[in-house]
Amino acid sequence: MERQTAVVDASVLHKWFVKEEDSDEALALKNAVVSGHLHIVAPDVVLLEIMNSLWYKGRKGEEIVRALTFLRNSLYVLPMEAALAERTLQAASAYTLSMYDAAYVGAADLVNCKLITADKKLSKTPRGQLL
């Protein structure tokens, strides 16, 4: 089986650490990553978004650091360099998105793969796929 690549946004990755609606689907993706069947990519903003979301769910420093360490070992983090910045700006304009959300759309465009998200608005972009 060929390993697939996908951009996965913070709305999905958050569910790896916090039980919510669709957590089972998110954990199935996590298992695919751990087993080597799925390679995931995200723009560097994902790390701050996960830190923030876990903080607001009451997680403490050490737990947040463990989650970030796991993510850093599980996904390829795309730095916000010129090519990604251009695609992010295009996506923000084309789909009326925040720069944070547009970064995921831009990453999927740059990597030429689908974007897996729990966000309905992002799922309606051309590469979007609802979790």
Secondary structure as GFF3:
##gff-version 3
##sequence-region A 1 131
A	DSSP	beta_strand	4	8	.	.	.	ID=ss1
A	DSSP	alpha_helix	10	13	.	.	.	ID=ss2
A	DSSP	three_ten_helix	14	16	.	.	.	ID=ss3
A	DSSP	alpha_helix	23	34	.	.	.	ID=ss4
A	DSSP	beta_strand	38	43	.	.	.	ID=ss5
A	DSSP	alpha_helix	45	56	.	.	.	ID=ss6
A	DSSP	alpha_helix	61	74	.	.	.	ID=ss7
A	DSSP	beta_strand	75	78	.	.	.	ID=ss8
A	DSSP	alpha_helix	82	95	.	.	.	ID=ss9
A	DSSP	alpha_helix	99	111	.	.	.	ID=ss10
A	DSSP	beta_strand	114	117	.	.	.	ID=ss11
A	DSSP	alpha_helix	120	123	.	.	.	ID=ss12
A	DSSP	beta_strand	128	130	.	.	.	ID=ss13
###
